[in-house]
């Protein structure tokens, strides 16, 4: 899959890993649709990046909203070849906290956004990609989901987040097998600790402490490094049905 002249949709593309991916794919010659629930940030980024980039608002857990965003992307740019799913939330909470059991509403909401939302984007993006003319490899599209190393080493207070990301890991291979006959690849990236808005508010000592846990390089990941891996996945047709950790050899402890 060549990035130049392709159409990409980046969900959760208004900030963090998603915004870095939007910028990188646009620089590689793709037309990019930003899909995000944050209308202000999404519209501002699309305006900054120019005519090759459009913003369409959507809550990933809403099937009608995502369907509309996919249709708008296809209408705006003439197709859909690449979908990158970066949307997610990470509210902390222990199974049993000081005020009692973790509210089921919190657990349900995290699963709804992170796992069901990712599948919602995957299924609707795949339906649009199915209409593409296959390239010489028989390929029609690439879908990249975002998990986390918390899927493997969830920490104390991450029960909902870790479960949602483990679900994304689990759907990767069967989704790739389902869509192989349509020439659509499915991959997942499991990032470690990245310098995103989620961590921007931490005091500098806390940021240094997080960086020190990473064997090498001992620093927070740069969102551009996530975008570089997205590029490699798109361009390498043998990358399919797998999860790639992007973590500097970090293995999370219980805290």
Secondary structure, DSSP 4 states (H G I P E B T S, - for coil): ---TT-EEEEETTTSHHHHHHHHHHHHTT-EEEEEES-HHHHHHHHHHH-TTEEEEE--TT-HHHHHHHHHHHHHHHS---EEEE-------B-SEETTEEPPHHHHHHHIIIIIIHHHHHHHHHHHHHTTSPP-TTS--EEEEEE--THHHHPPTTBHHHHHHHHHHHHHHHHHHHHHGGGTEEEEEEEE-SB-SHHHHTS-HHHHHHHHHTSSSS-SPBPHHHHHHHHHHHHH-TT--S-EEEESTT------
